[in-house]
Amino acid sequence: MPLSFRQFLSIIYPQIKLAPINYISEILEKKEADFFDFRMYKTELEGALHAYLKTGGFPAWIDAHLKGESDEHLLMTFRAIIEGDMARLKKTTSLLMHIALPILKHIGTPVDWKKLAVETGMGSHHTAHDYINILSDSYILYFLQALDTNKNLPKLRKGKKIYPFDPIISTILLTYHPHLRIEDSELIEAVVGGHLLRKSQFINTGLSSISDLFYWHSKAGKEVDFVFLDQKGLQSIEVKYQNHVTLRDSITMIRHFSNGLLLSKKDFEVGPNVLMLPISWFLAMI
């Protein structure tokens, strides 16, 4: 897999030593004093996150960034690798261009296989599902299913949220559709989900069979970005990559999951049943 943000941080700032966590639920148990070192390196962490969005976790990209070199040749090389993998699996590489469009357009938005098939011109939702599964098991993409809180299992008939696994995958897919633009907030959400996946017990079997990370959507239209099932139960995580976030942004999590982790752009606050952390701090822990 590509390097995580924590591993990336150890390369560009080897002097920064931050305590890791083993389980997502551990974060909610932390007190304000536990984040002293994170506050001390706040500027460096924010800068590292911006750099990570440009390089992702691929060592070749990181090396080029540190040397100030162009990554144009890397783009074409990595794209050729992905197309080669698809060809070896006897899949039509030209469909990558078609499937990239709705994936980039719907980052963080539920889409079902039938809609994906229509938008790509694949014809069959089985074909769309097959291609997404292959790309997921190749650690190119990942998709999340809606959570049924009564069973702690996915709602199979609900739409799926499809994300690129690494920021550079987004850059590669954009070579097929250079007129599109991905917002930083969408890319950040994908990165957070990708890092939560690294804590999944299913990570080594491919990303098409993840059964402990979901999104949640209510009949009333309320939504929580990520719900992770760990050894202490359901852990809810909401991503708010905007200039100002308050604990009021966690109301949906608190009402439906009793507690939660609110990830912000820069804001930090410890509240009752909720912890608001800058995204860079969260990523540096896992």
C-alpha angles and dihedrals in degrees: 000000000000117000116276121238089257091055090045090052091053089057100049097032106026090165092066111092113182125175113251127218128225099202132033090230089063091070093062089054093059123106129220091259090059090070098058093112092047090055091048091055097035095122094048092048093051091049092048091053092053089050092047091055088059099042104027115197100302110118094217091057093045091050092050091049093050090049093045091239128150117262096204094107090048091055093056093042094052092044090053090050092053092046090048092053090051092049092052088054088052093247124142107257092201088067088066088074091051096044092046092064100063091037091057092042095050104042106152093005122107115247128174126224093251092055090046090051091051094047093049096041091236092134097211126067087211089063092049091049091048094052093047090049092052092048090047094051088049089057091243097113137004132201132205128210128214115265124242099209092195092064104017086235133115123272097235096197095054124094121273127233110225122200138173108250095223132024090243091059087063090051091050093048090050089063086073091051109024092168091069125088128204116210118231089238090059092047091048091051090052091049092050091050091047091053092047087054089059086066092052118113087221098054096107094054094060133272097272093074102050109144104168103056121067144148121239128224127175130211087248090059098256115142142191116200099220137010116186123195110213136157091289097048133256117359116193122209126186123190118212108172097181137113097261127028128173133190088256086076087070096060095107092051093049094047095050105027102024092230140023153166117257113200115204138180095247110334123112127189138146112220138169107291092347136080119199113203135171108254091237090059092050093049091048089059101051 
